[in-house]
Amino acid sequence: MMSKLRRIRGENILGMPAEMILSVAAVVVDMVSLPGVAPAALVVTMGQAAAIFFSRRHLRLGVLLCGGIYVVSALVEPQDLGVGIYLPLVMVAQLVARNCYGWARGLTMWCCLLNLWMCRRATSVTDWAAAFVLWFVLYMAAWAAGRVASRRREIAAKELRHALERQRLQVAGELHDNVAHDLSLIVMRARHAQLHPEEAARELGFIVERASQANGYLRNLMLLLKPGQPVRPLDLMDALRRAESDLRVAGMSATVTIQGYVSQVPQPVSDVVARVTKEAVNNMVRHASTEAPCAVLVNVTEDDVQLGFTNTPDSCDEGVGLGLTGMRERVEALGGRFDAGPVEGTWMVRASIPWVADR
């Protein structure tokens, strides 16, 4: 992510902006060329380089300084000019790259007029026209280079925004799928302990266990926020065992059916299956009636993994919350199908996820 920030700032050559590298190179070339280059030309080159440096933080000052110093260039004999005469091209490209088109147009027109003044001693109209075309092409090339740099900067900024959004969604998903799940169970068991003091010791043991687990999830979440740290995938078999345990501890009459070879499911799919199972069971514990049976089905076929969760909700409609939305997004991200809703007095969640990884 830091490399993308550098690209947005233009720090892509030796850790410095390209325009600063070119400015320093122009000054060095003119210094090496002495005494072939007039001292006034060296002053012009150093002034233009300073203008480019100033424009990084003070745009108006840099542009005005560049235009003013170019007037001095027009007063120097053409044969005595150094590389500094081309540095306004770098300034124009920099302005275009920063989307400062008004300043870029103004500096381009000003420098072109001064270039025409420099060609005043041309011996023929052909020489004058050739010089004019040359400078026109150079400034158009500067504009094109600036547009390319601006486009690359926009793409890098867009990639950075997408990366930050993906990280935000990952953090939100980890919080909802893991920490929020355990906290919901902790609250439910604490309320149960309040209503049944004789079972407080057993409930406190469960609360301590789940609080420790939630603390571990928070540590993993902190690792996720570090650069280059991937999301740790969930173990499918462990998630199925915990699902059955949570339903049983919640006092629900649950039937958990596992068909096929779960161990053969590739990791990207197994991670999604584990997270969908965890969220669906969490919804059962929170919303389902303990007086009616519920069922969990995980069927591994040769082509896909089929999931089914059935329960009788306490209310007529469980609604569409963040959990259902997150499950749908995870399943559809792997090309699967997801459906959730009431069916003949029960609430059903069904999903089918194809095997997208090599087996």
Summary of the structure (lengths in Angstrom):
residues: 359
radius of gyration: 34.1
end to end distance: 32.5
largest distance: 109.5
contacts: 1116
relative contact order: 0.07
helix: 69%
strand: 12%
